[in-house]
Amino acid sequence: MNQSYLKTPVALIIFNRPDSTEKVFEAIRQAKPQKLFVIADGHRLDKPGEAEKCAATRAIIERVDWDCEVFKNYSDVNLGCGKRPATGISWVFEQVEEAIILEDDCLPHPTFFQFCEELLEKYRDEPKVMGICGSNYKMGDPSYSYYFSRYFICWGWATWRRAWCHFDYEMKRWPEILETGWLDEFLQDRRVVEDWTTKFNKAYYGSSTSYAWSYQLQFACWLQNALVVRPNGNLVSNLGFGAEATHTTDSYSSYASLPFDLISFPLEHPPTLARDVPADKLIHEDWLRQQNPNLISRVYKKVRKILSV
């Protein structure tokens, strides 16, 4: 970045993965945020050795060696991978107006921070925009540095307090939305409606602590009919795919450890605040394909798994 210190606060969500946390922390260290918020969950009592992993992960934060205010929100008990991020992010926005948010397995490219900082400023007072994402699966109009989407991908992202205030972890409006068929009218694709109905049902009826928080954020975004910024180059690589993950268990997913792309500055801004409908269609087609792979894809993944043993 052109400046020596990142002005935008950074929030880092950690748990029990010191290896990936160290990589993400080093990326943050290079950006040198003036404020760092750290959200940590407590270890699970039925997981031998997890207390030590959590302690080793938290110890990494003690390596801050730049001029930085560090704020810690460490839970003594295990709140789960739904409630802990949700309560932690709410804690962040009780103190600051905007922030860049990373989890311990989301490795950002150095330009990710500048990308977020510039667009947080540009769309700060635009209620139609609810967030800035760092991931791209090779979709979007390459004529510009980014495009607008309805899909909030939380693998490295940024937002404002004014957007997060719409977040409702309990999704209290979901029964009403489900009963009225609002999703059918909003999404206008039966396959997409069925997919998201399943996801929202899991978030609403699942464990109060452990299932998810990102589906609730997506739900809030749609209720506001809002957009999110997606870069036209991938700026965040998810290192967390594998058997130990809660959600991203397929280590052979095409989304696992995606390579970085270059984003040039100054940014080329799209001329209008309009959703890239073809790009969004490609995103969901790809999601459906990942969830329901054809025979060739299943055989390919199985062969890769055998060869890696």
TORRO-733446 format. One line per 3 residues: number of its first residue (from 1); for each residue x, y, z of N, C-alpha, C. Coordinates in steps of 0.2 Angstrom, whole numbers, plus 2048, in hexadecimal, padded with zeros to 3 digits. Layout:
// TORRO-733446
NUM = X/Y/Z/X/Y/Z/X/Y/Z  ...
***
This chain:
// TORRO-733446
1 = 804/7FA/800/800/800/800/804/806/800  802/80C/7FE/805/812/7FD/807/815/804  802/813/809/803/816/810/807/810/814
4 = 80A/813/819/80E/80E/81D/80A/80A/822  804/80D/824/7FF/80A/829/7F8/80A/826  7F5/804/827/7EE/804/824/7E9/807/829
7 = 7E6/80C/827/7E1/810/82B/7DB/80C/82D  7D9/807/829/7D2/804/82B/7D4/7FE/830  7D0/7FE/835/7D1/7F8/83A/7D0/7F2/837
10 = 7D4/7ED/839/7D3/7E6/837/7D1/7E2/83D  7CC/7DD/83B/7CA/7D8/840/7CC/7D1/83E  7CF/7CD/842/7D1/7C7/841/7CE/7C2/845
13 = 7CB/7BD/842/7C7/7B8/846/7CB/7B1/846  7CD/7AF/84C/7D1/7A9/84D/7CE/7A4/852  7D1/79E/851/7CF/799/856/7D4/794/857
16 = 7D5/78F/853/7DA/789/855/7DF/787/850  7E0/78C/84B/7E4/78A/845/7EB/78F/845  7F0/78D/849/7F5/792/849/7F9/792/843
19 = 7F9/78D/83F/7FD/78D/838/7FA/792/833  7F3/792/832/7F0/797/82D/7F0/79D/830  7EF/79E/837/7EE/7A4/83A/7F5/7A8/83A
22 = 7FB/7A5/83A/801/7A8/839/802/7AB/832  7FF/7A8/82D/800/7AA/826/7FB/7B1/826  7F5/7B0/828/7F1/7B6/828/7F4/7BC/82C
25 = 7F6/7BA/832/7F9/7BF/836/7FF/7C3/833  803/7BF/82F/809/7C2/82C/806/7C7/826  801/7C5/823/7FE/7CA/81E/7FB/7D0/821
28 = 7F8/7CF/827/7F6/7D5/82A/7FC/7D9/82D  801/7D6/82F/807/7DA/832/80A/7DE/82C  80A/7DB/826/80D/7DF/820/808/7E5/81F
31 = 802/7E5/820/7FD/7EB/81F/7FE/7F0/824  800/7EE/82A/800/7F2/830/7FA/7F6/832  7F5/7F3/833/7EF/7F7/836/7F0/7FA/83C
34 = 7ED/800/83D/7EE/804/843/7EA/801/849  7E5/7FD/847/7E1/7FA/84C/7DF/7F3/84A  7E0/7EE/84E/7DF/7E7/84D/7DB/7E4/852
37 = 7D5/7E2/850/7D0/7DE/855/7D1/7D7/854  7D2/7D3/859/7D2/7CC/859/7CD/7C9/85C  7C9/7C4/859/7C4/7C1/85C/7C5/7B9/85C
40 = 7C5/7B6/862/7C7/7AF/863/7C2/7AB/867  7C1/7A5/864/7BC/7A1/868/7C0/79D/86D  7BC/79A/872/7BF/796/877/7C0/78E/874
43 = 7C4/78A/877/7C5/783/875/7BF/77F/877  7BE/77A/873/7B8/775/875/7BB/770/87A  7B7/76E/87F/7B9/76A/884/7BA/763/882
46 = 7B7/761/87C/7B7/75A/87A/7BC/759/875  7C0/75E/874/7C6/75D/86E/7CC/75D/872  7CF/758/873/7D6/757/876/7DB/75B/872
49 = 7DF/75F/875/7E4/763/872/7E2/76A/86F  7DC/76B/86F/7D9/771/86C/7DB/777/870  7DB/777/877/7DD/77C/87B/7E4/77F/879
52 = 7E9/77A/878/7EF/77C/876/7F0/77F/870  7EC/77D/86B/7EC/780/864/7E9/787/864  7E4/788/868/7E1/78F/869/7E6/793/86C
55 = 7E9/791/871/7EE/795/875/7F4/797/870  7F6/792/86C/7FC/793/867/7F9/799/862  7F3/798/860/7F0/79D/85B/7F0/7A4/85E
58 = 7EE/7A4/864/7ED/7AB/868/7F4/7AE/869  7F9/7AA/86A/800/7AC/86B/803/7B0/865  800/7AE/85F/803/7B2/859/801/7B9/859
61 = 7FB/7BB/85C/7F9/7C2/85C/7FE/7C6/860  802/7C3/865/806/7C6/869/80D/7C9/865  80D/7C7/85F/813/7C9/85B/812/7D0/857
64 = 80C/7D3/859/80B/7DA/856/812/7DE/857  815/7E0/852/81B/7E4/853/81B/7EB/84F  815/7ED/84D/814/7F4/84A/810/7F8/84F
67 = 80F/7FE/84D/80B/803/851/804/801/850  801/7FE/855/7FA/7FB/854/7F7/7FB/85B  7F1/7FD/85B/7EC/7FB/861/7E9/7F4/860
70 = 7EA/7F0/864/7E7/7E9/864/7E2/7E8/869  7DC/7E6/866/7D6/7E5/86A/7D4/7DE/86A  7D3/7DB/870/7D2/7D3/870/7CB/7D2/873
73 = 7C8/7CD/870/7C2/7CB/872/7C2/7C3/872  7C5/7C0/877/7C6/7B9/878/7C1/7B6/87C  7BE/7B1/87A/7B9/7AD/87E/7BC/7A7/882
76 = 7BA/7A7/888/7BC/7A1/88C/7B9/79B/88B  7B3/79B/888/7AF/795/886/7AE/795/87E  7AC/78F/87C/7AB/78E/875/7A4/791/873
79 = 7A4/796/86F/79E/798/86C/79C/795/866  7A0/793/862/79F/790/85C/7A0/794/856  7A1/791/850/7A3/795/84A/79D/799/847
82 = 798/799/84A/792/79E/848/792/7A4/84D  791/7A2/853/790/7A8/858/796/7AB/859  79C/7A8/859/7A2/7AC/85B/7A4/7B1/856
85 = 7A4/7B0/850/7A5/7B5/84B/7A0/7BB/84B  79A/7B8/84C/794/7BD/84C/795/7C2/852  796/7C0/858/796/7C4/85E/79D/7C8/85D
88 = 7A2/7C5/85B/7A8/7C9/85A/7A8/7CE/855  7A5/7CD/850/7A5/7D3/84B/7A0/7D8/84D  79B/7D6/851/797/7DC/854/79B/7E0/859
91 = 79F/7DC/85D/7A3/7E0/861/7A8/7E5/85E  7AA/7E3/858/7AF/7E7/854/7AB/7EE/852  7A5/7ED/850/7A1/7F3/84D/79E/7F7/853
94 = 79E/7F4/859/79D/7F9/85F/7A2/7FE/860  7A8/7FD/85D/7AE/801/85E/7B0/805/858  7AF/803/852/7B1/806/84C/7AB/806/847
97 = 7AC/80B/842/7A7/80C/83D/7A8/807/837  7AE/805/836/7AF/800/830/7B5/7FC/832  7B6/7F6/82E/7BB/7F2/830/7BC/7ED/82A
100 = 7C2/7EA/829/7C4/7E5/825/7C4/7DE/829  7C1/7D9/827/7C0/7D3/82B/7C3/7CD/828  7C7/7C9/82B/7CB/7C3/829/7CA/7BE/82E
103 = 7C9/7B8/82C/7C9/7B2/830/7D0/7AF/82F  7D1/7AA/834/7D8/7A7/834/7DA/7A3/82F  7D6/7A2/82A/7D8/79E/824/7D7/7A1/81E
106 = 7D6/7A8/81E/7D5/7AC/818/7DB/7B0/817  7DF/7AE/812/7E6/7B2/811/7E5/7B7/80C  7E6/7BD/80E/7E5/7C3/809/7EB/7C5/805
109 = 7EA/7C7/7FF/7EF/7CA/7FB/7F1/7D1/7FE  7F7/7D3/7FD/7F8/7DA/800/7F4/7DF/7FD  7F1/7DF/7F7/7ED/7E4/7F4/7E6/7E4/7F7
112 = 7E4/7DE/7FA/7DD/7DE/7FD/7DC/7E3/802  7E1/7E5/806/7E0/7EA/80B/7DE/7F1/808  7E2/7F3/803/7E1/7F9/7FF/7DB/7F9/7FC
115 = 7D9/7F4/7F9/7D3/7F3/7F5/7CD/7F4/7FA  7CD/7F1/800/7C8/7F2/805/7C7/7F9/807  7CD/7FC/809/7CD/803/80C/7CB/808/807
118 = 7CD/807/801/7CA/80C/7FC/7C3/80C/7FB  7C0/806/7FA/7B9/805/7F9/7B5/806/7FF  7B7/805/805/7B4/807/80B/7B3/80E/80B
121 = 7B7/812/809/7B7/819/809/7B2/81B/803  7B3/818/7FE/7AE/81A/7F8/7A7/819/7F9  7A5/813/7FC/79E/811/7FD/79C/812/804
124 = 7A0/816/808/79E/817/80F/797/819/810  794/81E/80C/78E/821/80D/789/81E/808  78A/818/805/786/815/800/782/80F/803
127 = 77C/810/806/779/80B/809/777/805/805  777/806/7FE/776/800/7F9/77C/7FB/7FA  782/7FD/7FC/788/7F9/7FC/789/7F7/803
130 = 789/7F0/805/789/7ED/80C/790/7EA/80D  794/7EA/808/79B/7E7/80A/79F/7E6/804  7A6/7E4/805/7AB/7E3/800/7AE/7DD/802
133 = 7AE/7D8/7FC/7B1/7D2/7FD/7B8/7D1/7FA  7BC/7CC/7FC/7C2/7CC/7F9/7C3/7C6/7F4  7BE/7C2/7F4/7BE/7BB/7F0/7BB/7BC/7E9
136 = 7BE/7B9/7E4/7BB/7B9/7DD/7BC/7B2/7DA  7B7/7AF/7D7/7B8/7A9/7D4/7B8/7AA/7CC  7BB/7AF/7CA/7BC/7B0/7C3/7B6/7B2/7C0
139 = 7B2/7B6/7C3/7AB/7B9/7C0/7AC/7C0/7C0  7A8/7C4/7BC/7A7/7CB/7BC/7AA/7CE/7B6  7A8/7D4/7B4/7AA/7D8/7AF/7B2/7DA/7B0
142 = 7B6/7D7/7AC/7BD/7D9/7AD/7BF/7E0/7AB  7BA/7E4/7A8/7BB/7EB/7A6/7BD/7F0/7AC  7BB/7ED/7B2/7BB/7F1/7B8/7BF/7ED/7BE
145 = 7C1/7F1/7C3/7C4/7EE/7C8/7C0/7E9/7CD  7BA/7EA/7CC/7B5/7E7/7D1/7AE/7E7/7CE  7A9/7E3/7D0/7A2/7E3/7CE/79E/7E3/7D4
148 = 798/7E4/7D3/793/7E3/7D9/78F/7DD/7D8  78E/7D9/7DE/78B/7D3/7DE/786/7D3/7E4  781/7CE/7E4/77D/7CD/7EA/780/7C8/7EF
151 = 785/7C5/7ED/788/7BF/7F1/78E/7C2/7F5  78D/7C1/7FC/792/7C3/801/796/7BE/803  79C/7BD/800/7A1/7B8/801/7A6/7BA/807
154 = 7A5/7B7/80D/7A9/7BA/812/7B0/7B7/813  7B3/7B6/80E/7BA/7B3/80E/7BF/7B9/80E  7BF/7BD/813/7C3/7C4/812/7BE/7C9/80F
157 = 7BC/7CE/814/7B7/7D2/812/7B7/7D9/816  7B3/7DE/814/7B3/7E4/818/7AC/7E7/818  7AA/7EA/81D/7A4/7ED/81E/7A4/7F3/823
160 = 79E/7F6/823/79D/7FC/828/798/7FA/82D  798/7FE/833/794/7FD/838/78C/7FE/836  78B/802/831/785/804/82F/782/7FE/82B
163 = 786/7F9/828/784/7F3/825/783/7EE/829  788/7ED/82E/787/7E7/833/781/7E8/837  77F/7EE/838/779/7EF/83D/773/7EB/83A
166 = 773/7E9/834/76D/7E5/831/76E/7DE/833  774/7DB/835/775/7D4/836/771/7D2/83C  76E/7CC/83B/76A/7C9/841/76B/7C2/841
169 = 76F/7C0/846/772/7B9/847/76C/7B4/847  767/7B6/84A/761/7B1/84B/75C/7B1/845  75D/7B5/840/759/7B6/83A/752/7B5/83C
172 = 750/7BA/840/749/7BA/842/744/7BB/83D  745/7BE/837/741/7BF/832/740/7B9/82D  744/7B4/82E/745/7AE/829/73E/7AA/829
175 = 73A/7A9/82E/734/7A5/82D/72F/7A9/829  72F/7B0/82A/72A/7B4/826/72C/7B4/81F  733/7B4/81D/735/7B5/816/734/7AE/813
178 = 735/7A8/817/734/7A2/814/72C/7A1/812  728/7A3/817/721/7A2/816/71E/7A6/810  721/7AC/80F/71E/7B0/80A/721/7AF/803
181 = 726/7AB/802/729/7A9/7FC/72D/7AF/7F9  730/7B3/7FE/733/7B9/7FB/73A/7B7/7F7  73D/7B2/7F9/743/7B0/7F6/742/7AE/7EF
184 = 73C/7AB/7ED/73A/7AA/7E6/73A/7B0/7E2  737/7B5/7E5/737/7BB/7E1/73D/7BF/7E0  741/7BE/7E6/748/7C2/7E6/74D/7BE/7E1
187 = 74D/7B8/7E2/753/7B4/7DE/751/7B2/7D7  74A/7B0/7D6/747/7AF/7D0/74B/7A9/7CC  74D/7A4/7D0/750/79E/7CE/74F/798/7D3
190 = 74B/794/7D1/748/78F/7D6/74E/78B/7D9  753/789/7D5/759/785/7D8/75D/78A/7DD  75D/790/7DB/761/795/7E0/75D/795/7E6
193 = 756/796/7E6/752/797/7EB/752/791/7F0  752/78B/7ED/752/785/7F1/759/784/7F5  75E/786/7F1/765/786/7F4/765/78A/7FA
196 = 763/791/7F9/764/795/7FF/75E/794/804  759/791/803/754/78F/808/757/78A/80C  75B/785/809/75E/780/80E/763/783/812
199 = 767/788/80F/76C/78B/813/769/78F/819  764/793/817/761/797/81D/75E/793/822  75B/78E/820/757/789/825/75D/787/82A
202 = 762/785/827/768/782/82B/76A/787/830  76B/78E/82E/76D/793/832/768/795/837  761/794/835/75C/796/83A/75A/791/83F
205 = 75A/78A/83D/758/785/841/75E/781/844  764/783/842/76A/77F/844/76C/781/84B  772/77F/84D/774/780/854/775/788/855
208 = 773/78A/85B/773/791/85C/77A/794/85C  77F/78F/85D/786/792/85D/78B/790/858  789/78A/855/78F/787/851/78E/787/849
211 = 788/789/846/787/788/83F/78B/78D/83B  788/793/83B/78B/798/836/789/79F/838  78C/7A4/835/78A/7AB/836/78A/7AE/82F
214 = 78E/7AB/82A/78E/7AF/824/787/7AE/820  783/7A9/821/77D/7A9/81E/778/7AE/821  779/7B0/827/775/7B5/82A/777/7BC/827
217 = 77D/7BD/825/77F/7C3/822/77D/7C3/81B  77D/7BE/818/77A/7BE/811/772/7BF/811  76F/7BC/816/768/7BE/817/766/7C5/818
220 = 76A/7C8/81C/76A/7CF/81E/76B/7D4/818  770/7D2/814/771/7D5/80E/76C/7D5/809  769/7CF/808/763/7CF/803/75D/7D2/806
223 = 75C/7D2/80C/756/7D6/80F/756/7DD/80E  75D/7E0/80D/75E/7E7/80B/75E/7E8/804  75E/7E3/800/75E/7E3/7F9/765/7E7/7F7
226 = 76A/7E5/7FB/771/7E8/7FA/776/7E5/7F6  77B/7E8/7F4/780/7E5/7F0/787/7E5/7F4  78B/7E0/7F2/792/7E0/7F4/797/7E1/7EF
229 = 79D/7E3/7F0/7A2/7E4/7EB/7A6/7DE/7EB  7A7/7DB/7E5/7AC/7D5/7E4/7B1/7D7/7DF  7B8/7D6/7E1/7BD/7D8/7DC/7BD/7D4/7D6
232 = 7C0/7D7/7D1/7C1/7D3/7CB/7C8/7CF/7CA  7CA/7CE/7D0/7D0/7CA/7D1/7D0/7C7/7D8  7D2/7C1/7D9/7D1/7BE/7DF/7D7/7C0/7E4
235 = 7D4/7C3/7EA/7D9/7C7/7EF/7DA/7C3/7F5  7D6/7BD/7F6/7D6/7B9/7FC/7D6/7B2/7FA  7DB/7AE/7FD/7DB/7A7/7FC/7D9/7A3/803
238 = 7D4/79F/802/7D2/79B/808/7D6/795/809  7DA/795/80F/7DE/790/810/7DB/78A/815  7D4/78B/816/7D1/787/81B/7CE/781/819
241 = 7CE/77F/812/7CB/779/810/7CE/773/813  7CA/76E/815/7CD/768/817/7C9/764/81C  7CB/75E/81E/7C7/75A/823/7C5/75D/82A
244 = 7CA/762/82C/7C9/765/833/7C4/76B/832  7C2/76D/82C/7BE/773/82C/7B7/771/82E  7B3/777/82F/7AC/776/831/7A8/776/82B
247 = 7A9/77A/826/7A5/77B/820/7A8/779/81A  7AF/77B/819/7B3/77A/813/7B7/774/814  7B3/76E/814/7B7/768/815/7BA/765/80F
250 = 7B8/767/809/7BB/764/803/7C1/767/801  7C7/764/802/7CE/767/801/7CF/767/7F9  7CB/764/7F5/7CC/764/7EE/7C7/769/7EB
253 = 7C3/76D/7EE/7BF/772/7EC/7C3/776/7E7  7C0/779/7E2/7C3/77E/7DE/7C4/784/7E1  7C0/785/7E7/7C1/78B/7EB/7C7/78B/7F0
256 = 7CA/785/7F1/7CF/785/7F6/7D5/788/7F3  7D8/78C/7F8/7DF/790/7F6/7DF/792/7EF  7DA/796/7ED/7DA/799/7E7/7E0/79E/7E6
259 = 7E3/79E/7E0/7E9/7A3/7E0/7E7/7AA/7DF  7EB/7AE/7E1/7EA/7B6/7E1/7EA/7B8/7D9  7E6/7BE/7D8/7E7/7C1/7D2/7E9/7C8/7D4
262 = 7EB/7CC/7CF/7EE/7D3/7D0/7E8/7D8/7CF  7E8/7DC/7D3/7E3/7E2/7D2/7E7/7E8/7D2  7E6/7EC/7CC/7EA/7F2/7CB/7E7/7F8/7CE
265 = 7EB/7FD/7D0/7E9/803/7D3/7EB/809/7CF  7E8/80E/7CE/7E1/810/7D1/7DC/80B/7CE  7D7/80A/7D2/7D1/805/7D1/7CD/808/7CB
268 = 7CB/804/7C7/7C6/806/7C2/7BF/804/7C4  7BB/80A/7C5/7B4/809/7C9/7AF/807/7C3  7AA/803/7C4/7A5/802/7C0/7A1/808/7C0
271 = 79E/80A/7BA/79A/810/7B9/794/811/7BD  791/80B/7BE/78A/80B/7C2/78A/807/7C8  785/808/7CC/785/803/7D2/77F/7FE/7D0
274 = 781/7F9/7CC/77D/7F4/7CA/780/7ED/7CA  77C/7E9/7CC/77E/7E2/7CD/780/7DF/7C6  785/7DB/7C6/788/7D7/7C0/784/7D1/7C0
277 = 77E/7D0/7BD/77A/7CB/7BD/77D/7C4/7BA  780/7C5/7B4/784/7BF/7B2/789/7BC/7B6  78D/7C0/7BA/792/7BE/7BE/78F/7BA/7C4
280 = 789/7BD/7C7/786/7BA/7CC/783/7B3/7CA  780/7B3/7C4/77E/7AC/7C2/783/7A7/7C1  789/7A9/7BF/78F/7A5/7BF/791/7A2/7C6
283 = 791/7A7/7CB/793/7A5/7D1/78E/79F/7D4  787/7A0/7D3/783/79B/7D6/783/795/7D2  784/795/7CB/785/78F/7C8/78B/78B/7CA
286 = 790/78F/7CC/796/78B/7CE/795/788/7D5  792/78C/7D9/790/789/7E0/78C/783/7DF  787/783/7DB/783/77D/7DA/787/777/7D7
289 = 78C/779/7D3/790/773/7D0/794/771/7D5  797/775/7DA/79B/772/7DF/797/76E/7E4  791/770/7E5/78D/76C/7EA/78B/765/7E7
292 = 78A/765/7E0/787/75F/7DD/78B/75E/7D7  792/75B/7D8/796/75A/7D3/794/754/7CE  796/755/7C8/794/74F/7C4/799/749/7C5
295 = 797/744/7C1/79B/73E/7C2/7A3/73F/7C1  7A4/742/7BB/7AB/744/7BA/7AF/747/7BF  7AB/74C/7C2/7AE/750/7C7/7B0/74C/7CE
298 = 7AB/748/7CF/7AB/744/7D5/7B1/73F/7D4  7B2/73C/7CE/7B7/737/7CD/7BE/73B/7CE  7BE/741/7CB/7C4/745/7CB/7C7/746/7D2
301 = 7C2/748/7D6/7C4/74A/7DD/7C6/744/7E1  7C3/73E/7DF/7C5/738/7E3/7CC/736/7E1  7CD/736/7DA/7D4/734/7D8/7D9/739/7DB
304 = 7D8/73F/7DB/7DC/744/7DF/7DD/742/7E6  7D8/740/7E9/7D9/73F/7F0/7DD/738/7F1  7DC/733/7ED/7E0/72D/7ED/7E7/72F/7EC
307 = 7E9/733/7E7/7F0/734/7E5/7F3/738/7EA  7EF/73C/7EF/7F2/740/7F4/7F4/73C/7FA  7F2/736/7FB/7F3/732/801/7FA/730/801
***
